Amino acid sequence: MCQERDYVNRTERFSSKNFLQSITVSSLMSAQKNNAVRAVNDAEEADISAKAETSPAKPAEAAPPQQPQTIAAPKQKKRSKLLPVIAVALLAGAGWYGYNWWVDGRFMVSTDDAYIEGDIAVIAPKVSGYVAKVNVVENQEVKAGDPLVTLDDGDYRIALDQAEAQIRTEQLSLKRIDAQIVGGEASLEQAVAQKGALDAALRGAEITQKRASELQAKDVGTVAASDNAQVALDQAKANAVAGDAAISSAKANVELLRAQREEAESTIRSLQLSRDKAARDLSFTVLKAPYDGVIGNLAVQNGDLVSVGKRLASLVPMNELYIDANFKETQLARVVPGSKVRVHVDAFDDATIEGTVQSISPGSGSVFSMLPPENATGNFTKVIQRVPVRIVFSKEDLARHNLRAGLSVVVDVDTRTAPETTKTAQVNPEAK
């Protein structure tokens, strides 16, 4: 009897212990772990029952009734109140994006492969020499015609003075030749006059000789008179020939002087060109700004020896900046000159500038590259080409915004603003 009572007590203590353990585990674990704990408790109770059946059959006192075990229910997780808010925000954002795309976005052709460019002038000398003065500093604004760099002009002034002196010498020679021409023309006139006198003398000698011959034939004149008349006639003829030669000589002298005058004039023109070149070289000793802009990349200082073509500085035309945007070939059908463009500059978060499509390149960028592609040989991989599109700003926008060459931009071409003639041509391509 005592052994049975001890066995029952041990069984009750074991059950109480398991009951406490199950209560503790259920308060800490989730619903799944509570199920696992209950399975373990059931297995232990089955084991105890098996041991009781194998014990010797003895009458046992009735065990006091046990209280039913209560297992704590698992706590349910509270639903997050943020999920509905997030869902509503996502739906609102998607709705706004769809509305914006339908109203505005579907009419835009965009690319971020775009940069601000400018026709930057390289300031380089046309003549060599030492730098006498640098008249500007880095990032200085200049106007067209402002002196930028001044070279030593001593040698070029000497060359100019020498050319002018040679011109004056030739001009004096030209005056001397002109005087000689006047004298030659006077000699020619004198020779012509002498020729007239000689011709008259010849005619008189011919008359005298004829008369003497007639008198001699009538036996009235003497032979001596006839001979003298013949000699006079021959002399008159010789004098006439000499007069013709004098005239020819005077004419040749005048022609020679005139040729010398033309040669002198040609020499003067050549010297004048040399003088103009010397004056031009002298003017090149002062490097001036070709247009309004800002000096950048200044690389010269006083005393430097510069050669022809050496880069001294760069001049950026701030009022002539433009954009070169590289659009995909699949986008070009909707990009036409005259369309308005929204320009978003990466350097200015809130700045949106309006531009206009000026022109479209006649070829893609790869066509004008140093090594154009040759797809006829080797393996071929199709790559979407990009075509440069020139976008310009108005003078007011350039003056209002602090744009710089080389800045990255994002451009949106509004296809709704294309010129009406272009739209008609696109809608009716067969109208041509």
Secondary structure, 3 states (H helix, E strand, C coil): CHHHHHHHHHHHHHHHHHHHHHHHHHHHCCHHHHHHHHHHHHHHHHHHHHHHHHCCCCCCCCCCCCCCCCCCCCCCCCCCCHHHHHHHHHHHHHHHHHHHHHHCHHHEEEEEEEEEECCCEEECCCCCEEEEEECCCCCCEECCCCEEEEECCHHHHHHHHHHHHHHHHHHHHHHHHHHHHHHHHHHHHHHHHHHHHHHHHHHHHHHHHHHHHHHHHCCCCCHHHHHHHHHHHHHHHHHHHHHHHHHHHHHHHHHHHHHHHHHHHHHHHHHHHHHHHHHHHHHCCEEECCCCEEEECCCCCCCCEECCCCCCEEEECHHHCEEEEEEEHHHHHHCCCCCEEEEEECCCCCCEEEEEEEEECCCCCCCCCCCCCCCCCCCCCCCCCEEEEEEECCHHHHHHCCCCCCCEEEEEEEHHHCCHHHHHHHHCHHHC
